[in-house]
Amino acid sequence: MTPHITIKNVAQRANVSAMTVSRYLNNTGPVATKTANRIRAAILELNYIPHQGARALAAKKTNTIGFILPEMSSVFFFQLLRGIQQTVTSAGYDLLLYSTTNPEGLNVLNLPLGQHNTDGLIIFTNSLNINTLRRLHRKQFPLVLLHQTPPEDLIIPAITFENKAGAYQMVEHLLNCGHERIAFLAGAADNEDACWREKGYREALVAHNVRFDPDLLATAGFDEETAVTIVTQWIQEDKVIDAIFAADDASGRGAIQAVQAAGLCVPEDIAVVGFDDDLLSRYIDPPLTTVRAPIEEAGRAAATQLLRLIHNEPADALTLLPTELVIRQSCGWQNRGDI
């Protein structure tokens, strides 16, 4: 077995102290040229590989950013990750990713990313326990929240979409298409984006004097299979539905599957629309009308704000990214002769 080479072995071979070797490796102090040459020769001769964790502790910097998020169950997260990765890499940082299935968020006892291996964290909604969030903030550890506002007593930059405005515009568009019985597939109850999208749906109905029907609202939780189950049940119960507004594109695709599996047509029998405009939605049959949310841009914005904090620069408290309607065949617009 090859013996483990340590910094002490390098120091002995170079005939210097271990502290001098550490200064050379971490660039934390001056080292004479002849001494540096001896240390470099000893490192090459012994095939010494510095321990990155130890170097990070010595330098108090890891050049690494962490991203904590829930289980990546949809293409949405891959687009978000791409935006983060591009920004982090261009700034000379590495990215550590941790995906958790813990619905209550990670706590300090099982925190895989933090001060020991990153210079800051991007945290997706509900991925980190609030008490742990407070603890890290008290230690002035750089944090940025994605799709989650911080507690009122904590100043932490947050990135999100104009969810309510986008949902309102979509319902208004469906009403203009002639649809009045508009069902809504809500997202997860504890998700802020989902709550704002439902508010937009409800407020648009009220503004256009359309009665809200609680029988036409169900929680799909941003899950395609759940959406299939809900819409299948609606159809079996003979609910009168003109259109289905899904709180995300995955649920929208599930709604289309259910409608077509029942022998009905989209949009002729039931129109279907979504929210996000992820990479898959333009390629399904029919292509999905949706609210475009700038997913990659959200990732870039989160990384940019975190880098500002790491470099002791001011960061924006809230980055609210605009949304826009993307009109495709699934909403029935073309069939009604409007364009």
DAZIVEN-V226813 format. One record per backbone hydrogen bond with DSSP energy under -0.5 kcal/mol. CO is the residue of the C=O (numbers start at 1). NH is the residue of the N-H. If there is no record, write none. Layout:
BEGIN
co:CO nh:NH
co:CO nh:NH
END
This chain:
BEGIN
co:6 nh:10
co:7 nh:11
co:8 nh:12
co:9 nh:13
co:10 nh:14
co:11 nh:15
co:11 nh:16
co:12 nh:15
co:17 nh:21
co:18 nh:22
co:19 nh:23
co:20 nh:24
co:21 nh:25
co:22 nh:26
co:23 nh:27
co:23 nh:28
co:23 nh:29
co:32 nh:36
co:33 nh:37
co:34 nh:38
co:35 nh:39
co:36 nh:40
co:37 nh:41
co:38 nh:42
co:39 nh:43
co:40 nh:44
co:41 nh:45
co:42 nh:46
co:43 nh:47
co:43 nh:48
co:48 nh:50
co:50 nh:52
co:51 nh:55
co:52 nh:56
co:53 nh:57
co:54 nh:58
co:55 nh:59
co:56 nh:60
co:56 nh:61
co:63 nh:94
co:64 nh:119
co:65 nh:96
co:66 nh:122
co:67 nh:69
co:67 nh:98
co:68 nh:124
co:69 nh:100
co:71 nh:73
co:74 nh:77
co:74 nh:78
co:75 nh:79
co:76 nh:80
co:77 nh:81
co:78 nh:82
co:79 nh:83
co:80 nh:84
co:81 nh:85
co:82 nh:86
co:83 nh:87
co:84 nh:88
co:85 nh:89
co:86 nh:90
co:87 nh:91
co:88 nh:93
co:89 nh:92
co:94 nh:65
co:96 nh:67
co:98 nh:69
co:98 nh:100
co:100 nh:71
co:101 nh:103
co:102 nh:105
co:106 nh:129
co:107 nh:110
co:108 nh:111
co:110 nh:112
co:114 nh:117
co:114 nh:118
co:120 nh:66
co:121 nh:123
co:121 nh:144
co:122 nh:68
co:122 nh:124
co:123 nh:146
co:124 nh:127
co:127 nh:106
co:129 nh:133
co:130 nh:134
co:131 nh:135
co:132 nh:136
co:133 nh:137
co:134 nh:138
co:135 nh:139
co:136 nh:141
co:137 nh:140
co:142 nh:121
co:143 nh:157
co:144 nh:123
co:145 nh:147
co:145 nh:159
co:146 nh:125
co:151 nh:154
co:154 nh:156
co:157 nh:145
co:158 nh:319
co:159 nh:147
co:160 nh:321
co:161 nh:163
co:162 nh:166
co:163 nh:167
co:164 nh:168
co:165 nh:169
co:166 nh:170
co:167 nh:171
co:168 nh:172
co:169 nh:173
co:170 nh:174
co:171 nh:175
co:172 nh:176
co:173 nh:177
co:174 nh:179
co:175 nh:178
co:180 nh:182
co:181 nh:183
co:181 nh:242
co:181 nh:243
co:183 nh:245
co:184 nh:186
co:184 nh:218
co:185 nh:247
co:186 nh:220
co:186 nh:221
co:186 nh:222
co:188 nh:191
co:190 nh:192
co:191 nh:195
co:192 nh:196
co:193 nh:197
co:194 nh:198
co:195 nh:199
co:196 nh:200
co:197 nh:201
co:198 nh:202
co:199 nh:203
co:200 nh:204
co:201 nh:205
co:202 nh:206
co:203 nh:207
co:204 nh:208
co:205 nh:208
co:205 nh:210
co:206 nh:209
co:209 nh:211
co:212 nh:214
co:213 nh:216
co:214 nh:217
co:216 nh:184
co:218 nh:186
co:218 nh:220
co:220 nh:223
co:223 nh:227
co:224 nh:228
co:225 nh:229
co:226 nh:230
co:227 nh:231
co:228 nh:232
co:229 nh:233
co:230 nh:234
co:231 nh:235
co:232 nh:236
co:233 nh:237
co:234 nh:239
co:235 nh:238
co:239 nh:241
co:242 nh:271
co:243 nh:183
co:244 nh:246
co:244 nh:273
co:245 nh:185
co:248 nh:252
co:249 nh:253
co:250 nh:254
co:251 nh:255
co:252 nh:256
co:253 nh:257
co:254 nh:258
co:255 nh:259
co:256 nh:260
co:257 nh:261
co:258 nh:262
co:259 nh:264
co:260 nh:263
co:265 nh:267
co:265 nh:269
co:265 nh:270
co:271 nh:244
co:272 nh:289
co:273 nh:246
co:274 nh:291
co:275 nh:249
co:276 nh:293
co:278 nh:281
co:280 nh:283
co:280 nh:284
co:281 nh:288
co:284 nh:286
co:287 nh:330
co:289 nh:274
co:290 nh:292
co:290 nh:326
co:291 nh:276
co:291 nh:293
co:292 nh:324
co:293 nh:295
co:294 nh:298
co:295 nh:299
co:296 nh:300
co:297 nh:301
co:298 nh:302
co:299 nh:303
co:300 nh:304
co:301 nh:305
co:302 nh:306
co:303 nh:307
co:304 nh:308
co:305 nh:309
co:306 nh:310
co:307 nh:311
co:308 nh:313
co:309 nh:312
co:317 nh:158
co:318 nh:320
co:319 nh:160
co:319 nh:321
co:321 nh:162
co:322 nh:294
co:324 nh:292
co:325 nh:327
co:326 nh:290
co:326 nh:328
co:328 nh:331
co:329 nh:332
co:330 nh:272
co:332 nh:336
co:333 nh:336
co:333 nh:338
co:334 nh:337
END
